[in-house]
Amino acid sequence: MQNFEELNLSSGKANIYYGQTYIGETYLNTHQAGDSLQVSLGADIGIAIQRDKVKDKSAKNFFGNKVEETFTRVIKVKITSQARVNIRLQDQIPVSRDKEIEVKSEIDNAGKLDEESGIITWNLDLSPGQNQELRFTYKVKYPKGREIGL
């Protein structure tokens, strides 16, 4: 919503209606920075998303004084609504600030990786009834005997 300042809104809870039907509740933050007001309408029941670990593609290997762990994830997007949908989907891989820990990634389906944050972004334009499968793999190599949280 642009030019929302003219409405003299206060921050707080707001009820969402679609036509005459109550959809749910959201929170308006009128003190946010920027020239527009973002309003969450909640989860869209016409979009189903499932994220799974691919067991046969994940492994832990030992090479000399290094350990290499491989993780593969698959995200399945299913459109059950009757409308075309544009989605920005994001996931994240670990980012190492330690020179002894290396992280390498393989991202399918035109995902864009922000190397600094580790956030992967896919911009999807899906038709009604369309399914999309997104896959990414990351490998973490670190010194043997070192504990890291993955």
Buried (B, 14 or more C-beta within 10 A) or exposed (E): EEEBEEEEBEEEEEEBEEEEEEEEEBEBEEEEEEEEBEEEEEEBEEBEBEEEEEEEEEEEEEEEEBBBBBBBBBBBBBBEEEEEBEBEBEBEBBEBEEEEBEBEBEBEBEBEBEEEEBBBBBEBEBEEEEEBEBBBBBBBBBEEEEEBEE
